[in-house]
Amino acid sequence: MKFELDVHTHTIASGHAYGTITEMAKAASEKGLKLLGITEHTHAMPGTCDDIYFQNLRVVQRELFGVRLMLGAELNIMDYEGHVDLSKEIISRLDLCIASIHLNIYRSGTVEQNTQAMIKAMRTPGVDIIGHPDDGNCPVDYEKLVLASKEYHALLEVNNNSPRLPYRLNSKENIITMLKLCEKYDVPVVLNSDAHYMTDIANADHTLPILEEAGFPKELVMNYSAEKFEAYIAWNREHKI
């Protein structure tokens, strides 16, 4: 089975990525993807685009080179209450939203505080995915997180950059813990490249071996069906906005 989607990627608009929308879509097509999500960093991230960028995404066509596009944002989780740095009005216009903790923005707290921050972000209207919840520098209670993922219909991400970045602590071990709990509670996950350059799209060279080691069932991996993933997001747009 081949991946049909990668929905956490960045273009030059994020300030520290290096391709355009057109270049990213072309690369996704060449890799055989059906669906590409482009999720630019929101304004709390240094160097990224202003809010007006997200307000004007309606002008971009949603299919290029035979690849369907979902255009959205990677929101920053700002505090222990799960506040994010984009208004609900703008979020409601986007195709897709990831909410992530970035430690240059968020101050890591206790396990309880960090877990609460992610869970409250899940409950934000329009939030579809919690990005890279695996960094041991920001410890969480994975059982609570997995159960909240199921309750609030927000996917947990397995991010390919996490195990290859030296500053994310114990990512592999944390991913395996999360996967075991997702299997236990029948909770799906999504694998994403977090690509900041075209050649990295659909790259799962670090995460697929972890899934294999964990014995994680393919039927709980969203990447094998673009239609299944799109239906998941459509449910959120109907019920969470």
Disulfide bonds with the S-S distance in Angstrom:
none
